[in-house]
């Protein structure tokens, strides 16, 4: 790094300079990055691990002392300014909670607020130099665009703490390389260095080191290996060592965060008396290679310790939700870091965390926020074991919901070629009756008809295809509103002609003495939120929507919601349905604008962060219970029951309530979201022949 020259002026020299400037004229301010940065008396660098050359923890040298920046109030605009100080054109992102590891020394800036157009960070507002109430666990980082400013010299060179870094790690089987089933769980530890893949000397190798390596490779834990076997095998093989002196605490999310020593290029003897480090990892339930049982035998944790991920496009990622007092809620992202995220990932059967996500990156939840300021050491077996703050409504909002991306084992699924093409020339159908929960790694793991295929004919009409997307919607019914608004109405038949035309009454209504008499209706309001990462849009385009003259509206979906009354053993005794006649944004969160309004043949849909409200007094927003006898029942509501529109999570589309009906009044209680397929979907599946030979692989 080039040193910054600091001039010290004497009074006589200062007077002479002023006289010269009056005579010669003052020079215009320079926009050269080197001069601009140097004129501030500051130096900047990126540090931390693991990282790429254009990202890292931001460190500033002021008055000869290096320090960091607190992440409080940090924004992308501040990252833009800092990336330009570092010689890059702009920022593409920023990080919080010491993602690249905690720094040392002073915390120079706190509550940094920039517009993004400043020429220097000194022009941004802050609490003042060195005035901070943060710790280094809150150090901010930036991710810059890998493009240099024209003419930028190395006055603000990007420093690294070591000449070498470990970015990638793999396990290589000691025998049968290339013939072992995936994922590989045991073998020699290898790291990628500039010269290629190298092995690690096992001198001083500990279970903590194995724990970190297994976590990076997508496995929740490690187990002991047969060291004598591998020692004997090592005597017969050639080795290339590049790393030694590995000392991990065991809570690190990446091997680069451990203490490492690299062999120098001129080392003549490496790992004398030692052998290559070996690890054996324990796969999570989703990846355990057991015959025919797989994850369907996975036992769920009991009690308060249950954790799940929602809203992710891939396994091992999503919004973190926890179960408390029988209610699922989210986690506030305050102080959310890789250690806490790794506890979640390992608890769910994955490896350590690849990313700790903040700002509702995996979509906003609804309802309770159970935890805030979670501080994990990384050794905990459950997120509930970590110290945390009990939250109040004023503390956090769902715009701050925490999420994770976990390390997953390499299974080879990424390179299985799947084709979507005109199926007019196919000659064979190999699978039918496929029903997946969405978490399977391949179609073979989904329930499906066995060797008895029901789809004997071939051709375009009878073959399945998909269109893939990185993001999807996620609909969730506000179950509490159903419970609060449920009531019975005896509605005269002369007011139900339109409803009868749209098949919103029980079949016995056809034989009623129209227009005399009435039908007994269970009415309630339903509020459907889109918590996903993409708008919910009808599958059919506007050209195929159906106009219903009686009610004066368009139907964009055949069935949007099913309403059912079931006996305690699941037998249906009454049903209703809701066609998507007006799918629109009724209300939205504060920072979200409405996009869909069905008036005047407008576009229909539900924007992310908005909800569609069907009031209890709208036609067909009911179940006809005229023929239902007094007793105890279950009210079930299922959104998108035919799975016509893609969602990131279908398990939260069903809602159930307990009902008691005495022939005159009805009590609805214990309404909750149920993780289940709709009864209609189960019936459709059961109608196929061969359902008794379903395979779960």
C-alpha positions as CSV (number, residue, x, y, z in Angstrom):
1,X,0.0,0.0,0.0
2,X,1.4,3.4,-0.9
3,X,1.8,5.7,2.1
4,X,-0.3,8.8,2.3
5,X,1.8,11.9,2.6
6,X,0.8,14.4,5.3
7,X,2.1,18.0,5.0
8,X,2.8,20.0,8.1
9,X,2.6,23.8,7.5
10,X,4.5,26.5,9.3
11,X,2.8,29.9,9.6
12,X,5.3,31.4,7.2
13,X,4.9,28.7,4.7
14,X,1.1,29.0,4.9
15,X,1.2,32.7,4.2
16,X,3.5,32.2,1.2
17,X,1.1,29.6,-0.2
18,X,-1.9,31.9,0.2
19,X,0.0,34.7,-1.6
20,X,0.9,32.3,-4.5
21,X,-2.6,31.1,-4.8
22,X,-3.9,34.7,-5.1
23,X,-1.4,35.4,-7.8
24,X,-1.8,32.2,-9.8
25,X,-5.4,31.4,-9.1
26,X,-6.8,28.5,-7.2
27,X,-6.9,25.2,-9.0
28,X,-10.2,23.5,-9.5
29,X,-11.1,20.6,-7.3
30,X,-9.7,17.3,-8.6
31,X,-12.0,14.3,-9.2
32,X,-9.1,11.9,-9.5
33,X,-9.9,9.1,-7.1
34,X,-6.4,8.8,-5.8
35,X,-6.1,12.5,-4.9
36,X,-9.6,12.7,-3.6
37,X,-9.1,9.8,-1.2
38,X,-5.7,11.0,-0.1
39,X,-7.0,14.5,0.5
40,X,-9.3,13.2,3.2
41,X,-6.3,11.7,5.1
42,X,-8.1,8.3,5.1
43,X,-7.2,4.9,3.8
44,X,-9.7,2.1,3.0
45,X,-9.4,-1.7,2.7
46,X,-11.5,-4.8,2.6
47,X,-10.8,-7.7,5.0
48,X,-12.3,-10.8,6.4
49,X,-12.9,-14.4,5.3
50,X,-14.3,-16.1,3.3
51,X,-14.6,-13.5,0.6
52,X,-13.7,-12.5,-3.0
53,X,-11.4,-9.6,-3.9
54,X,-14.3,-7.2,-4.4
55,X,-16.1,-7.9,-1.1
56,X,-15.4,-7.9,2.6
57,X,-15.5,-6.1,5.9
58,X,-14.9,-2.4,5.4
59,X,-11.9,-1.0,7.4
60,X,-10.8,2.6,7.5
61,X,-7.5,3.9,8.7
62,X,-7.7,7.3,10.4
63,X,-4.9,8.9,12.4
64,X,-2.8,5.8,11.8
65,X,-5.3,3.4,13.3
66,X,-7.4,0.9,11.4
67,X,-11.0,0.4,12.5
68,X,-14.5,-0.7,11.2
69,X,-18.0,0.6,10.5
70,X,-21.1,-0.4,12.5
71,X,-24.0,-1.8,10.6
72,X,-26.6,0.3,12.4
73,X,-28.6,2.3,9.7
74,X,-26.2,1.1,7.1
75,X,-27.7,1.1,3.5
76,X,-26.9,0.3,-0.1
77,X,-26.3,4.0,-0.6
78,X,-23.5,4.0,2.0
79,X,-22.1,0.9,0.3
80,X,-22.0,2.8,-3.0
81,X,-19.9,5.6,-1.5
82,X,-17.5,3.1,0.2
83,X,-17.0,1.0,-2.9
84,X,-16.0,4.2,-4.8
85,X,-13.6,5.0,-2.1
86,X,-12.1,1.5,-2.6
87,X,-11.8,2.1,-6.4
88,X,-14.9,0.2,-7.6
89,X,-17.7,1.7,-9.7
90,X,-20.6,0.8,-7.4
91,X,-21.9,-1.6,-4.8
92,X,-24.1,-4.6,-5.5
93,X,-24.9,-5.3,-1.9
94,X,-23.9,-5.0,1.7
95,X,-23.7,-7.2,4.8
96,X,-24.3,-6.9,8.5
97,X,-23.5,-8.7,11.7
98,X,-19.8,-9.2,10.9
99,X,-20.5,-11.6,8.0
100,X,-16.8,-11.6,7.1
101,X,-15.8,-12.0,10.8
102,X,-15.4,-9.3,13.5
103,X,-12.7,-6.7,13.1
104,X,-10.4,-5.2,15.8
105,X,-9.6,-1.8,17.0
106,X,-11.8,1.3,16.9
107,X,-15.3,1.4,15.4
108,X,-14.8,4.6,13.5
109,X,-18.4,5.2,12.2
110,X,-21.9,4.4,13.5
111,X,-25.3,5.3,12.2
112,X,-23.7,6.1,8.9
113,X,-26.3,7.8,6.5
114,X,-25.4,8.5,2.9
115,X,-27.4,9.6,-0.1
116,X,-25.2,7.6,-2.4
117,X,-23.9,10.6,-4.4
118,X,-21.3,11.8,-2.0
119,X,-17.7,12.1,-3.2
120,X,-16.4,10.8,0.1
121,X,-17.7,9.0,3.2
122,X,-16.7,12.1,5.2
123,X,-19.7,13.9,3.5
124,X,-22.2,11.4,5.0
125,X,-23.9,11.9,8.3
126,X,-22.9,9.8,11.3
127,X,-22.5,10.0,15.0
128,X,-19.0,11.3,14.5
129,X,-15.6,9.7,14.3
130,X,-15.1,7.1,17.0
131,X,-18.5,7.7,18.6
132,X,-20.2,4.3,18.6
133,X,-22.3,2.1,20.9
134,X,-21.7,-1.1,18.8
135,X,-19.5,-4.1,19.1
136,X,-17.4,-5.8,16.4
137,X,-20.2,-8.4,16.0
138,X,-22.0,-5.6,14.2
139,X,-19.2,-4.8,11.7
140,X,-20.6,-3.8,8.2
141,X,-19.3,-5.2,4.9
142,X,-19.8,-4.4,1.2
143,X,-20.0,-6.3,-2.0
144,X,-18.7,-4.1,-4.8
145,X,-19.2,-4.6,-8.6
146,X,-16.1,-6.2,-10.0
147,X,-15.3,-3.2,-12.1
148,X,-12.6,-0.6,-11.4
149,X,-13.0,3.2,-11.7
150,X,-11.0,4.5,-14.7
151,X,-7.6,5.8,-13.7
152,X,-7.8,4.5,-10.2
153,X,-4.4,3.7,-8.7
154,X,-3.5,1.6,-5.7
155,X,-3.6,4.3,-3.0
156,X,-6.5,2.4,-1.5
157,X,-5.2,-1.0,-2.3
158,X,-7.4,-3.9,-1.2
159,X,-5.5,-5.7,1.5
160,X,-5.8,-9.4,2.5
161,X,-4.8,-10.9,5.8
162,X,-3.2,-13.9,4.2
163,X,-1.7,-14.6,0.8
164,X,-3.8,-17.7,0.5
165,X,-7.5,-18.4,1.2
166,X,-9.6,-21.6,1.3
167,X,-12.7,-21.1,-0.8
168,X,-13.6,-24.6,-1.6
169,X,-13.5,-27.9,0.3
170,X,-14.3,-31.4,-0.9
171,X,-14.2,-35.0,0.3
172,X,-12.4,-37.5,-1.9
173,X,-13.0,-41.2,-1.3
174,X,-9.8,-43.0,-0.6
175,X,-10.9,-46.0,-2.6
176,X,-13.4,-46.4,-5.5
177,X,-13.2,-42.7,-6.6
178,X,-16.0,-42.1,-9.1
179,X,-17.9,-45.3,-8.2
180,X,-19.2,-44.3,-4.8
181,X,-22.9,-43.3,-4.4
182,X,-23.7,-39.6,-3.9
183,X,-23.5,-37.8,-1.6
184,X,-20.0,-38.8,-0.6
185,X,-19.8,-38.8,3.2
186,X,-16.4,-40.1,4.0
187,X,-12.9,-39.6,2.6
188,X,-9.8,-37.4,2.4
189,X,-10.2,-33.7,3.0
190,X,-9.1,-31.6,0.0
191,X,-8.9,-27.8,-0.4
192,X,-8.7,-25.8,-3.6
193,X,-5.6,-23.6,-3.7
194,X,-4.2,-21.6,-6.6
195,X,-2.2,-24.6,-7.7
196,X,-5.2,-27.0,-7.7
197,X,-6.6,-29.4,-5.1
198,X,-4.4,-30.2,-2.1
199,X,-4.7,-32.4,0.9
200,X,-4.5,-31.4,4.6
201,X,-1.9,-32.8,7.0
202,X,-3.7,-34.6,9.9
203,X,-1.3,-33.5,12.6
204,X,-3.4,-31.9,15.3
205,X,-6.6,-32.6,13.4
206,X,-9.6,-32.6,15.7
207,X,-13.3,-33.4,15.8
208,X,-13.9,-29.7,15.8
209,X,-12.2,-29.5,12.4
210,X,-14.3,-32.3,11.1
211,X,-17.4,-30.7,12.3
212,X,-16.7,-27.5,10.3
213,X,-15.7,-29.4,7.2
214,X,-18.9,-31.5,7.3
215,X,-21.0,-28.4,7.9
216,X,-19.5,-26.8,4.8
217,X,-20.3,-29.9,2.7
218,X,-24.0,-29.9,3.8
219,X,-23.9,-32.4,6.7
220,X,-25.1,-31.6,10.2
221,X,-22.6,-33.6,12.2
222,X,-19.5,-35.9,12.0
223,X,-18.5,-39.3,13.3
224,X,-15.2,-41.1,14.1
225,X,-13.3,-42.8,11.3
226,X,-11.1,-45.9,11.2
227,X,-7.8,-44.0,11.5
228,X,-5.7,-47.2,11.3
229,X,-7.2,-48.2,8.0
230,X,-6.5,-44.8,6.4
231,X,-3.0,-44.7,7.9
232,X,-2.2,-48.0,6.3
233,X,-3.7,-46.9,3.0
234,X,-1.7,-43.6,3.1
235,X,1.5,-45.5,3.0
236,X,0.7,-46.8,-0.5
237,X,-0.3,-43.5,-2.1
238,X,1.3,-40.3,-3.2
239,X,0.1,-37.1,-1.5
240,X,0.1,-33.4,-2.2
241,X,-0.2,-31.4,1.0
242,X,-1.0,-27.7,0.9
243,X,-2.4,-27.0,4.4
244,X,-1.6,-27.8,8.0
245,X,-2.0,-26.5,11.5
246,X,-5.8,-26.3,11.1
247,X,-7.4,-25.3,14.5
248,X,-11.1,-24.8,14.5
249,X,-13.3,-24.1,17.6
250,X,-16.1,-26.0,15.9
251,X,-18.6,-23.2,15.6
252,X,-17.2,-21.7,12.4
253,X,-19.4,-21.7,9.3
254,X,-16.5,-21.9,7.0
255,X,-13.0,-23.4,7.2
256,X,-11.4,-20.1,6.3
257,X,-12.6,-18.7,9.6
258,X,-10.4,-21.2,11.5
259,X,-6.7,-20.7,12.2
260,X,-4.8,-22.1,9.2
261,X,-1.2,-22.5,8.1
262,X,-0.2,-23.0,4.5
263,X,3.0,-24.7,3.3
264,X,5.5,-22.5,1.6
265,X,6.4,-23.1,-2.0
266,X,10.0,-24.0,-1.0
267,X,9.1,-26.5,1.7
268,X,10.9,-29.8,0.9
269,X,9.2,-32.0,3.5
270,X,5.5,-31.7,4.2
271,X,3.6,-33.5,7.0
272,X,6.5,-35.7,8.3
273,X,5.1,-38.7,10.1
274,X,1.6,-37.6,9.3
275,X,-1.1,-38.5,6.8
276,X,-4.0,-36.8,4.9
277,X,-6.8,-35.6,7.1
278,X,-9.9,-37.8,6.9
279,X,-13.5,-37.0,7.9
280,X,-16.7,-39.0,8.0
281,X,-20.0,-37.0,8.0
282,X,-23.5,-38.0,9.1
283,X,-26.1,-37.0,6.5
284,X,-29.4,-35.4,7.5
285,X,-32.6,-37.3,7.1
286,X,-33.3,-35.9,3.6
287,X,-30.0,-37.4,2.3
288,X,-29.8,-40.6,4.3
289,X,-29.4,-43.5,2.0
290,X,-31.8,-46.0,3.5
291,X,-33.9,-48.4,1.5
292,X,-37.4,-47.2,0.7
293,X,-37.8,-45.3,4.0
294,X,-36.0,-42.0,3.3
295,X,-37.3,-38.8,4.9
296,X,-40.8,-40.1,5.4
297,X,-39.6,-41.8,8.5
298,X,-38.0,-38.6,9.8
299,X,-39.2,-37.9,13.3
300,X,-40.2,-34.4,14.0
301,X,-38.8,-32.6,17.0
302,X,-41.4,-32.3,19.8
303,X,-42.4,-29.4,22.0
304,X,-41.2,-25.8,21.7
305,X,-38.1,-26.6,19.7
306,X,-39.7,-27.0,16.3
307,X,-38.2,-24.9,13.5
308,X,-39.0,-24.8,9.8
309,X,-38.1,-22.9,6.6
310,X,-40.8,-21.2,4.4
311,X,-40.7,-19.3,1.1
312,X,-37.5,-20.7,-0.3
313,X,-37.1,-21.9,-3.9
314,X,-34.7,-24.7,-3.0
315,X,-34.2,-27.2,-0.1
316,X,-32.3,-25.7,2.8
317,X,-33.3,-22.1,2.3
318,X,-36.2,-19.9,3.4
319,X,-37.7,-17.7,6.1
320,X,-37.1,-19.0,9.6
321,X,-40.2,-19.9,11.5
322,X,-40.4,-21.3,15.0
323,X,-43.2,-22.9,17.0
324,X,-44.2,-21.4,20.3
325,X,-47.4,-22.2,22.2
326,X,-48.7,-24.1,19.2
327,X,-48.4,-21.0,17.0
328,X,-45.8,-20.6,14.2
329,X,-44.0,-17.2,14.1
330,X,-40.9,-15.6,12.6
331,X,-37.6,-14.4,13.9
332,X,-36.4,-10.8,13.9
333,X,-33.2,-10.2,12.0
334,X,-31.6,-8.0,14.7
335,X,-28.1,-9.5,15.5
336,X,-28.9,-12.4,13.1
337,X,-25.6,-13.9,12.0
338,X,-24.0,-17.0,10.6
339,X,-23.7,-18.7,14.0
340,X,-27.5,-18.5,14.6
341,X,-28.3,-19.4,11.0
342,X,-26.0,-22.5,11.2
343,X,-27.8,-23.7,14.3
344,X,-31.0,-23.6,12.3
345,X,-29.5,-25.4,9.4
346,X,-28.0,-28.2,11.4
347,X,-31.2,-28.6,13.4
348,X,-33.0,-29.2,10.2
349,X,-30.5,-31.8,8.9
350,X,-28.4,-29.6,6.6
351,X,-24.9,-28.3,7.0
352,X,-23.7,-25.0,8.3
353,X,-25.2,-21.8,7.0
354,X,-24.0,-20.4,3.7
355,X,-25.8,-17.1,4.3
356,X,-27.7,-15.4,7.1
357,X,-30.4,-13.4,5.4
358,X,-32.1,-10.3,6.8
359,X,-34.7,-7.8,5.6
360,X,-37.3,-10.5,4.8
361,X,-35.2,-11.7,1.8
362,X,-37.3,-14.9,1.8
363,X,-40.6,-13.1,2.0
364,X,-42.5,-11.6,4.9
365,X,-44.4,-13.8,7.4
366,X,-47.5,-12.9,9.2
367,X,-48.8,-13.3,12.7
368,X,-46.4,-13.5,15.6
369,X,-42.7,-12.6,15.7
370,X,-41.4,-14.9,18.5
371,X,-37.7,-14.2,18.8
372,X,-35.4,-11.2,18.5
373,X,-31.7,-10.6,19.1
374,X,-30.8,-14.3,18.9
375,X,-27.2,-14.8,20.0
376,X,-25.9,-18.3,19.3
377,X,-22.4,-19.6,20.0
378,X,-22.9,-22.2,17.2
379,X,-22.8,-25.2,19.6
380,X,-26.5,-25.2,20.4
381,X,-28.6,-28.1,19.2
382,X,-31.6,-25.9,18.7
383,X,-32.3,-22.3,18.1
384,X,-34.5,-22.2,21.2
385,X,-31.3,-23.0,23.2
386,X,-29.7,-19.8,22.1
387,X,-30.1,-16.6,24.3
388,X,-32.7,-14.4,22.8
389,X,-35.1,-11.5,23.6
390,X,-38.8,-11.9,24.1
391,X,-40.3,-9.5,21.6
392,X,-43.1,-7.1,21.8
393,X,-45.2,-5.6,18.9
394,X,-43.1,-2.4,18.9
395,X,-39.8,-4.1,18.6
396,X,-39.8,-5.5,15.1
397,X,-41.9,-5.9,12.0
398,X,-42.2,-8.6,9.3
399,X,-40.0,-6.5,7.0
400,X,-37.2,-7.7,9.3
401,X,-37.9,-11.4,9.1
402,X,-34.7,-13.5,9.2
403,X,-33.9,-16.2,6.7
404,X,-31.1,-18.7,5.9
405,X,-29.4,-20.4,3.0
406,X,-27.8,-23.7,4.2
407,X,-25.0,-25.7,2.8
408,X,-26.3,-28.8,1.0
409,X,-24.5,-32.0,0.1
410,X,-23.7,-32.6,-3.6
411,X,-26.1,-35.2,-4.9
412,X,-25.6,-34.9,-8.6
413,X,-29.2,-33.7,-9.0
414,X,-27.9,-30.5,-10.5
415,X,-26.6,-32.4,-13.6
416,X,-29.6,-34.7,-14.2
417,X,-30.8,-33.6,-17.6
418,X,-34.5,-33.0,-17.9
419,X,-36.1,-32.1,-21.2
420,X,-39.3,-30.2,-22.0
421,X,-40.3,-30.7,-25.6
422,X,-43.1,-31.5,-28.0
423,X,-44.1,-34.9,-26.8
424,X,-45.9,-35.9,-30.0
425,X,-43.3,-38.5,-30.9
426,X,-42.9,-40.2,-27.5
427,X,-43.5,-43.9,-27.4
428,X,-43.6,-44.7,-23.6
429,X,-45.0,-43.3,-20.4
430,X,-42.9,-44.4,-17.4
431,X,-44.7,-42.8,-14.4
432,X,-48.2,-41.7,-13.4
433,X,-50.1,-40.5,-10.3
434,X,-47.1,-38.5,-9.1
435,X,-47.8,-36.6,-5.9
436,X,-45.0,-34.6,-4.3
437,X,-44.8,-32.5,-1.1
438,X,-42.2,-30.2,-2.8
439,X,-39.2,-31.1,-0.7
440,X,-38.2,-34.2,-2.6
441,X,-34.9,-34.2,-4.5
442,X,-36.2,-36.2,-7.4
443,X,-39.5,-37.6,-8.8
444,X,-38.6,-41.1,-7.6
445,X,-39.0,-39.9,-4.0
446,X,-42.5,-38.7,-4.6
447,X,-45.6,-40.9,-4.1
448,X,-46.7,-42.3,-7.4
449,X,-48.5,-45.3,-9.0
450,X,-46.3,-48.4,-9.1
451,X,-45.8,-50.6,-12.1
452,X,-49.5,-50.3,-12.9
453,X,-49.7,-47.1,-15.0
454,X,-53.0,-45.5,-15.6
455,X,-51.8,-43.4,-18.5
456,X,-51.4,-46.0,-21.2
457,X,-51.7,-43.6,-24.2
458,X,-48.9,-41.4,-25.4
459,X,-49.0,-38.1,-27.1
460,X,-49.0,-34.4,-26.1
461,X,-52.3,-34.6,-24.3
462,X,-51.1,-37.2,-21.8
463,X,-47.6,-36.1,-20.9
464,X,-46.5,-33.7,-18.1
465,X,-44.2,-30.7,-18.5
466,X,-43.0,-27.9,-16.3
467,X,-41.8,-24.3,-16.5
468,X,-39.3,-23.5,-13.8
469,X,-38.9,-20.3,-11.9
470,X,-36.5,-19.1,-9.1
471,X,-39.4,-17.5,-7.2
472,X,-43.0,-18.2,-6.6
473,X,-46.0,-16.9,-4.7
474,X,-47.1,-18.3,-1.4
475,X,-50.7,-17.8,-0.3
476,X,-51.8,-18.0,3.4
477,X,-55.3,-17.6,4.8
478,X,-55.8,-15.4,7.8
479,X,-57.3,-18.2,10.0
480,X,-58.2,-15.9,12.9
481,X,-60.5,-13.8,10.7
482,X,-62.5,-16.9,9.7
483,X,-63.0,-17.7,13.4
484,X,-64.0,-14.1,14.3
485,X,-66.5,-13.6,11.5
486,X,-68.3,-16.9,11.2
487,X,-72.1,-16.9,11.6
488,X,-75.3,-18.5,10.3
489,X,-77.8,-16.8,8.0
490,X,-81.1,-18.1,6.8
491,X,-81.3,-16.5,3.3
492,X,-84.5,-16.5,1.3
493,X,-84.4,-18.5,-1.9
494,X,-85.6,-15.6,-4.0
495,X,-82.3,-13.9,-3.3
496,X,-80.2,-16.9,-4.4
497,X,-80.9,-17.2,-8.1
498,X,-77.4,-16.0,-9.1
499,X,-75.8,-18.3,-6.5
500,X,-77.7,-21.3,-7.7
501,X,-76.7,-20.5,-11.3
502,X,-73.0,-20.5,-10.2
503,X,-73.5,-23.8,-8.3
504,X,-72.9,-22.3,-4.9
505,X,-75.7,-24.2,-3.1
506,X,-76.1,-27.8,-2.0
507,X,-77.6,-30.2,-4.5
508,X,-80.9,-30.4,-2.5
509,X,-81.5,-26.8,-3.4
510,X,-82.5,-27.9,-7.0
511,X,-85.6,-29.6,-5.6
512,X,-86.6,-26.7,-3.3
513,X,-90.0,-24.9,-3.8
514,X,-88.5,-21.8,-5.5
515,X,-88.8,-18.9,-4.8
516,X,-90.3,-19.9,-1.4
517,X,-88.3,-21.1,1.6
518,X,-84.7,-20.4,2.5
519,X,-81.3,-22.0,2.7
520,X,-79.1,-22.0,5.9
521,X,-75.7,-20.7,5.2
522,X,-72.5,-20.7,7.2
523,X,-70.9,-17.4,6.3
524,X,-67.4,-16.0,7.1
525,X,-64.8,-13.6,5.7
526,X,-61.6,-14.8,4.2
527,X,-58.4,-12.8,3.8
528,X,-55.7,-14.4,1.6
529,X,-52.2,-13.0,1.9
530,X,-49.4,-13.5,-0.6
531,X,-46.2,-14.0,1.5
532,X,-44.1,-15.4,-1.4
533,X,-41.5,-13.8,-3.6
534,X,-43.6,-13.5,-6.8
535,X,-47.1,-12.2,-7.5
536,X,-50.0,-14.7,-7.6
537,X,-51.4,-14.6,-11.1
538,X,-54.2,-16.7,-12.6
539,X,-52.9,-19.5,-14.9
540,X,-55.3,-18.5,-17.7
541,X,-54.8,-15.3,-19.6
542,X,-57.4,-12.6,-19.9
543,X,-58.5,-13.9,-23.3
544,X,-59.9,-17.1,-21.7
545,X,-61.6,-15.6,-18.7
546,X,-65.3,-16.4,-18.4
547,X,-68.0,-13.6,-18.1
548,X,-70.8,-14.3,-15.7
549,X,-73.7,-12.1,-16.5
550,X,-75.7,-12.7,-13.4
551,X,-73.1,-11.3,-11.0
552,X,-71.4,-9.1,-13.6
553,X,-67.9,-10.3,-13.3
554,X,-65.1,-12.4,-14.9
555,X,-63.9,-15.7,-13.6
556,X,-60.1,-16.1,-14.0
557,X,-59.9,-19.5,-12.3
558,X,-62.4,-22.3,-12.2
559,X,-61.9,-22.9,-8.5
560,X,-59.8,-20.6,-6.2
561,X,-60.9,-21.9,-2.8
562,X,-62.8,-25.0,-1.4
563,X,-65.0,-24.7,1.7
564,X,-65.9,-28.0,3.4
565,X,-67.7,-29.3,6.5
566,X,-66.2,-32.6,7.6
567,X,-67.1,-35.1,10.3
568,X,-64.3,-35.7,12.9
569,X,-63.3,-38.8,10.9
570,X,-63.0,-36.7,7.7
571,X,-66.3,-37.5,5.9
572,X,-67.6,-34.5,4.0
573,X,-71.2,-33.5,4.8
574,X,-71.3,-30.1,3.1
575,X,-69.2,-28.1,0.7
576,X,-68.8,-24.8,-1.0
577,X,-66.3,-23.2,-3.4
578,X,-65.1,-19.8,-4.4
579,X,-64.3,-19.1,-8.1
580,X,-61.7,-16.4,-8.5
581,X,-64.2,-13.8,-9.8
582,X,-62.3,-10.8,-8.5
583,X,-58.7,-11.6,-7.6
584,X,-57.2,-8.3,-6.6
585,X,-55.2,-6.3,-4.0
586,X,-57.7,-5.2,-1.4
587,X,-55.0,-3.9,1.0
588,X,-51.2,-3.9,1.1
589,X,-48.5,-3.4,3.6
590,X,-47.3,0.1,4.1
591,X,-44.4,0.0,1.7
592,X,-46.2,-2.0,-1.0
593,X,-48.4,-0.5,-3.8
594,X,-51.5,-2.1,-5.2
595,X,-51.0,-3.6,-8.7
596,X,-54.2,-5.5,-9.4
597,X,-57.8,-4.3,-9.6
598,X,-60.4,-6.4,-11.4
599,X,-62.8,-3.5,-12.2
600,X,-63.2,-2.6,-15.9
601,X,-61.7,-5.9,-16.9
602,X,-58.5,-5.0,-15.2
603,X,-55.6,-7.4,-14.4
604,X,-56.2,-9.9,-11.7
605,X,-53.7,-11.2,-9.1
606,X,-52.3,-10.7,-5.6
607,X,-49.1,-8.7,-5.2
608,X,-46.4,-9.8,-2.8
609,X,-47.1,-8.1,0.5
610,X,-50.8,-7.6,-0.3
611,X,-54.0,-9.5,0.4
612,X,-57.4,-10.2,-1.1
613,X,-60.4,-9.9,1.2
614,X,-63.6,-11.8,0.5
615,X,-66.2,-10.3,2.8
616,X,-68.8,-12.5,4.6
617,X,-71.6,-10.7,2.8
618,X,-70.4,-11.6,-0.8
619,X,-72.4,-14.2,-2.8
620,X,-70.9,-17.7,-2.6
621,X,-68.7,-16.7,0.4
622,X,-70.5,-19.5,2.4
623,X,-71.2,-23.2,2.9
624,X,-74.8,-24.3,2.5
625,X,-75.4,-26.3,5.7
626,X,-79.2,-26.7,5.3
627,X,-78.9,-30.5,5.3
628,X,-76.3,-30.7,8.1
629,X,-77.5,-32.4,11.3
630,X,-76.5,-31.0,14.7
631,X,-73.1,-32.3,16.0
632,X,-69.4,-31.7,16.1
633,X,-67.6,-30.9,12.8
634,X,-64.5,-29.6,11.2
635,X,-64.5,-26.5,8.9
636,X,-61.8,-26.8,6.3
637,X,-60.8,-24.1,3.8
638,X,-58.2,-24.9,1.1
639,X,-56.7,-22.2,-1.2
640,X,-55.6,-23.1,-4.7
641,X,-56.9,-26.6,-4.1
642,X,-56.1,-27.9,-7.7
643,X,-52.6,-26.5,-7.6
644,X,-53.2,-24.5,-10.7
645,X,-50.8,-21.8,-9.8
646,X,-47.2,-22.4,-8.7
647,X,-46.4,-21.7,-5.0
648,X,-43.3,-22.1,-3.0
649,X,-45.2,-23.9,-0.3
650,X,-48.4,-25.8,-0.6
651,X,-48.4,-27.2,2.9
652,X,-49.9,-24.0,4.4
653,X,-52.8,-23.8,1.9
654,X,-55.2,-25.7,4.2
655,X,-57.0,-24.2,7.2
656,X,-59.1,-26.2,9.7
657,X,-61.4,-25.2,12.6
658,X,-63.4,-27.1,15.1
659,X,-67.2,-26.5,14.9
660,X,-70.1,-27.3,17.1
661,X,-73.6,-27.0,15.6
662,X,-76.8,-27.4,17.7
663,X,-79.3,-26.9,14.9
664,X,-79.7,-23.2,15.6
665,X,-76.2,-21.8,16.4
666,X,-72.7,-22.6,15.4
667,X,-69.5,-22.2,17.4
668,X,-66.2,-22.0,15.4
669,X,-63.0,-22.3,17.4
670,X,-59.3,-23.4,17.2
671,X,-58.9,-22.2,13.6
672,X,-55.3,-23.0,12.5
673,X,-53.3,-23.6,9.4
674,X,-53.0,-27.3,8.7
675,X,-50.1,-29.0,6.9
676,X,-52.2,-31.3,4.6
677,X,-53.3,-31.8,1.1
678,X,-57.0,-31.0,0.4
679,X,-59.5,-33.8,0.7
680,X,-60.4,-33.3,-2.9
681,X,-56.8,-33.9,-3.9
682,X,-56.8,-37.1,-1.9
683,X,-60.0,-38.3,-3.5
684,X,-58.7,-37.6,-7.0
685,X,-55.6,-39.7,-6.2
686,X,-57.6,-42.5,-4.7
687,X,-59.8,-42.8,-7.8
688,X,-56.8,-44.0,-9.8
689,X,-56.4,-47.8,-10.1
690,X,-53.2,-49.1,-8.6
691,X,-53.2,-46.7,-5.7
692,X,-52.5,-49.5,-3.3
693,X,-49.1,-50.0,-4.9
694,X,-47.9,-46.5,-4.3
695,X,-44.1,-46.3,-3.9
696,X,-42.3,-44.1,-1.5
697,X,-38.6,-44.3,-2.3
